[in-house]
Amino acid sequence: MFKERLLSFYHTYRGGIDGAFIGLIVATAVLLLGVYRVVFIAICMSLGYFIGTKMSENKDYLKNLLDRILPPGTYR
């Protein structure tokens, strides 16, 4: 009975609950690590997410990216 009511409450206010939880995690990270470290971690995570999604779409994305940055054949 309590579980169904709790799940119903969560589904009704899902955005607010998720936002509050993410805010709690970010605030804790800022207090423990500092603002600049948290921003650096967020930038690294965003780059990783971007490269990961591109690699799932195109298997040769990383190879082509390295060919554009480095001279061709350098990393092989």
C-alpha positions, 0 to 999 in steps of 0.5 A, a space after each residue: 500500500 505504502 509502496 504504491 502511494 510512494 510510486 504514485 507520488 514520484 510519478 506525479 512530481 518526477 521532475 521536481 524530485 529529480 531536479 532536487 536530487 541532482 541539485 543536492 549532488 551538485 551542491 555536495 560536490 561543490 562543498 567537498 571539491 570546490 567550484 573549479 573542480 566541479 566545473 572541470 569534471 562537468 566539462 570532461 563528462 560533457 566531452 566524454 558524452 559527446 564523443 561517446 554518442 558520436 562513436 555509437 553513431 559512427 564507429 570510425 569517428 575517433 579515428 577520423 577525429 584523431 586524423 584531423 588533429 594529428 598527422 595521419 597515421 601518427 597514432 597507429 
